[in-house]
Every structure is written in C-alpha cells, then in structure tokens.
Amino acid sequence: MTIQEQAQQLELLADQVPTGIALATKSDLEDLQAQVLGLLGETSTATSIQGAIQLASQQIDEVAAALENVRLQIRDAAQHHLQG
C-alpha cells in the first residue's frame, strides 16, 4: 500500500468515528428531561432526576470531545502521510 493509499484509508477511518452518537444521545436526554418536568412539575423528585440528566449530559460532552479528538488525530495522521 502506498503512502497516499494509507492516507486515504486514514481519512475513511476518521469519518467512521461515531461522533454523532454522543450528540444524539444528549439530545435524547434533553427530550427526556422535558418529559420528566412535564410529568412531575417542579418537585424535588424532578429536580433530582434533572440533576442526574445534567450529570450524564456533562459526561456525554466529555465523550463527544474525546471522540472528536480521535477523529482529528486520525485526520492529522492522514495529512502527515501526504506531506511525507
């Protein structure tokens, strides 16, 4: 495999990093949070659940950032191969 072919393969791999999954999950949690609030109103139980959802959302942000870092590192490796 030539260096250019390796670079192309790396670009394809970078596109396969599942960055969208984390963001979709966060969106689902936000919808869930709105539904909980609609069902329970401004209660201590709703507040507790919202706190758990917010913590999960923060962790998803961290995962999304880590996945984006993986994608960028693979892309950087592809560019490095092309520059020789």
C-alpha positions as a Markdown table, in Angstrom:
| # | Residue | x | y | z |
|---|---|---|---|---|
| 1 | Met | 0.0 | 0.0 | 0.0 |
| 2 | Thr | 1.4 | 3.4 | -1.0 |
| 3 | Ile | 1.6 | 6.3 | 1.4 |
| 4 | Gln | -1.2 | 8.1 | -0.4 |
| 5 | Glu | -3.4 | 5.0 | -0.2 |
| 6 | Gln | -2.7 | 4.8 | 3.6 |
| 7 | Ala | -3.7 | 8.5 | 3.9 |
| 8 | Gln | -6.9 | 7.8 | 2.0 |
| 9 | Gln | -7.6 | 4.8 | 4.3 |
| 10 | Leu | -7.0 | 7.0 | 7.3 |
| 11 | Glu | -9.4 | 9.6 | 6.0 |
| 12 | Leu | -12.1 | 6.9 | 5.7 |
| 13 | Leu | -11.4 | 5.8 | 9.2 |
| 14 | Ala | -11.6 | 9.3 | 10.6 |
| 15 | Asp | -15.1 | 9.5 | 9.0 |
| 16 | Gln | -16.1 | 6.4 | 10.9 |
| 17 | Val | -15.5 | 7.8 | 14.4 |
| 18 | Pro | -19.0 | 7.8 | 15.9 |
| 19 | Thr | -19.1 | 11.5 | 17.0 |
| 20 | Gly | -22.8 | 11.9 | 16.1 |
| 21 | Ile | -23.9 | 9.1 | 18.5 |
| 22 | Ala | -22.9 | 11.1 | 21.6 |
| 23 | Leu | -24.7 | 14.2 | 20.4 |
| 24 | Ala | -27.8 | 12.3 | 19.5 |
| 25 | Thr | -27.8 | 10.7 | 23.0 |
| 26 | Lys | -27.5 | 14.1 | 24.6 |
| 27 | Ser | -30.5 | 15.3 | 22.5 |
| 28 | Asp | -32.5 | 12.3 | 23.7 |
| 29 | Leu | -31.6 | 13.1 | 27.3 |
| 30 | Glu | -32.8 | 16.7 | 26.8 |
| 31 | Asp | -36.1 | 15.5 | 25.5 |
| 32 | Leu | -36.4 | 13.1 | 28.4 |
| 33 | Gln | -35.7 | 15.9 | 30.8 |
| 34 | Ala | -38.5 | 18.0 | 29.4 |
| 35 | Gln | -40.9 | 15.0 | 29.7 |
| 36 | Val | -39.9 | 14.4 | 33.3 |
| 37 | Leu | -40.6 | 18.1 | 34.1 |
| 38 | Gly | -43.9 | 17.9 | 32.3 |
| 39 | Leu | -44.9 | 14.8 | 34.3 |
| 40 | Leu | -43.6 | 15.8 | 37.7 |
| 41 | Gly | -43.6 | 19.6 | 37.6 |
| 42 | Glu | -41.2 | 21.5 | 39.8 |
| 43 | Thr | -40.8 | 18.8 | 42.5 |
| 44 | Ser | -37.9 | 17.5 | 44.4 |
| 45 | Thr | -38.1 | 14.3 | 42.5 |
| 46 | Ala | -38.0 | 16.1 | 39.2 |
| 47 | Thr | -35.1 | 18.2 | 40.4 |
| 48 | Ser | -33.2 | 15.1 | 41.4 |
| 49 | Ile | -33.8 | 13.4 | 38.0 |
| 50 | Gln | -32.8 | 16.6 | 36.2 |
| 51 | Gly | -29.5 | 16.7 | 38.2 |
| 52 | Ala | -28.8 | 13.1 | 37.1 |
| 53 | Ile | -29.6 | 14.0 | 33.5 |
| 54 | Gln | -27.4 | 17.1 | 33.6 |
| 55 | Leu | -24.5 | 15.0 | 35.0 |
| 56 | Ala | -25.0 | 12.5 | 32.2 |
| 57 | Ser | -25.1 | 15.3 | 29.7 |
| 58 | Gln | -21.8 | 16.7 | 31.0 |
| 59 | Gln | -20.2 | 13.2 | 30.7 |
| 60 | Ile | -21.6 | 12.9 | 27.2 |
| 61 | Asp | -19.9 | 16.3 | 26.3 |
| 62 | Glu | -16.6 | 14.8 | 27.6 |
| 63 | Val | -17.1 | 11.6 | 25.5 |
| 64 | Ala | -18.0 | 13.8 | 22.4 |
| 65 | Ala | -14.9 | 15.8 | 22.9 |
| 66 | Ala | -12.8 | 12.7 | 23.2 |
| 67 | Leu | -14.3 | 11.2 | 20.1 |
| 68 | Glu | -13.7 | 14.4 | 18.2 |
| 69 | Asn | -10.0 | 14.2 | 19.4 |
| 70 | Val | -9.7 | 10.7 | 18.0 |
| 71 | Arg | -11.2 | 11.9 | 14.6 |
| 72 | Leu | -8.8 | 14.8 | 14.5 |
| 73 | Gln | -5.7 | 12.7 | 15.3 |
| 74 | Ile | -6.6 | 10.2 | 12.6 |
| 75 | Arg | -7.0 | 13.1 | 10.1 |
| 76 | Asp | -3.7 | 14.6 | 11.3 |
| 77 | Ala | -2.0 | 11.3 | 10.6 |
| 78 | Ala | -3.5 | 11.2 | 7.1 |
| 79 | Gln | -2.2 | 14.7 | 6.4 |
| 80 | His | 1.2 | 13.8 | 7.8 |
| 81 | His | 1.3 | 10.8 | 5.4 |
| 82 | Leu | 0.5 | 13.1 | 2.5 |
| 83 | Gln | 3.2 | 15.7 | 3.4 |
| 84 | Gly | 5.8 | 12.9 | 3.6 |
